[in-house]
Amino acid sequence: MSQEILQSPEPEVAFLNGTYTEALALTREARDYVALQEKAERKGLTPADQLVASCESMRITTRLTQVMAWLMIQRAVQAGEMTRDEARQPEHRLGAKDICETSEPAAPAELPPRMSDLLQRSRALYERVARLDSLLDA
């Protein structure tokens, strides 16, 4: 799946569109969780765990924001609005790796199951997009 996908237009478009659709759905799911469910789930946590949950909520948001921004750049390349060379510039690459690649909470904590699920899924998506981003250097 390495360079062949990034060199032939049809599979790349289909693959990136699928990843975009998945990322958008996960972003909406995370938004709905934060807006509708997270506050109620945090009530049962200790103050220390509430603080960790706040940090981890921001980690989810950061991962998904970085992924969506990167995918939008790739869509701009596909649409001819940006060149591949422009997309390779540091400001257009996947960022916040020090925050997003961390898999452990900021401190040991008992996190709500839904948050743990979103953390795991957002990390898996971020890692997959990071692999795609690294192919831009090849």
N, C-alpha and C positions, 0 to 999 in steps of 0.2 A: 504494500500500500504506500510505499514511500514516494519517490519522485514521479512515478508514472501518473499518479493522481494529480499532482500539481502541474504536470506538463500537458495533459489532454483536457480540453475545455469541458466536455460533457460530464465526465465523472466528477470533476472538481466542482462544477456548479451544483450537481445533485448532492454531492457529499456535503459541501458547505451549506447548501440550503437546508439539508436535513439537520445539520448541527445548529444552524441558526434557529430553526423551528424548535428544536429541543431546548436550546438556551433561552429562548423567549418564553417557552412554557414554564421552565424552571424559575425564571425571573418572576413571572406572574405568580407562581405558586409561593415563592418566598415572600413576595409583596403581600399576598393575602394572609400568609401565616403571621407576618409581623403586624399587619393591621388588625387582624381579627382574633388571633389565637394566642400569640406569644405572651401578651400581658397577663392573661388568665393563667397560663402555665407557669409563669414566673412567681406567682403568689405563693406557691407551695415550696419555693426554694429558700435556702438560707440567704442572708444578705451577701455573703461571699460568692455563693453560686449565682446569685442574680447579677453580680458584677461580671463574672465570667461569661454568663449567658449574653450580656450586653456586648461584650467584646467579640464573642463568637458570632453574634448576629451581624455585627459590622464586617466580620471576615466573610460571611456569606455574601453580603452586599458588595463588598470589594471584589470578590472573585467574579460574581456575575456581571458587575459593571465592566471589569476588565475584559471578560470574554465577549460581551456584547459589543464593546468598542472595537475589539480586534475583528470580529466578524463583520461589522459595518465597514471597516476599512477594506476587507476582502471583497465585500459586495461592491464597493466603489471601484475596485480594480476590475472586477468582472464587468461592470457597466461602462468601463472606459473612462470613468471620471478621475481616475488616479492611475499612475503607472506602477508596475511592480517595484521599480527602483524607489519611488516615493514611499510605497508601503514598507520597504525595508528600513526606512529611516527610524532611528530610536524612538521618536515621539509617536510613531504609529505601531510600535511593537507591543506585545503583551507585557504588561507592567505589574508592579507591586508583588514581585515574586517572593520577597522576604515575608510578606504577610500571607499571600495566597497559597504558597507551597507548604506551609506549616499544617500538620495534621493533628497536632495535640492542642487542646485548649490552653489558654494563657496560664491557667493553674488547674490543678485537679478539681473537678467539679462534677456534680450530678446534673446533667443537662436533660431537658425534656426530650422524649424520644423523637418527636417531630423535628426538633432543632438538630438533633444528632443525625437524622436522616438527611436533612437539607445540607448539613455540613459535609457529609460523606459524598452526596451526589454533586454538590458544587465543586468539591475538590477533584472528583473524577473528571468532570467536564473541563475544569481548568487545566488539569494535567494533559488531557487529550488535545486541547487547543495549544498548550505549550509545546507539545510535540510537533504540531502543524507549524507553529511559529518558527521553531528551530529549522524546519525545512526551507524557510526563506533564505537561510544562509548557504544552503547547499548549491 
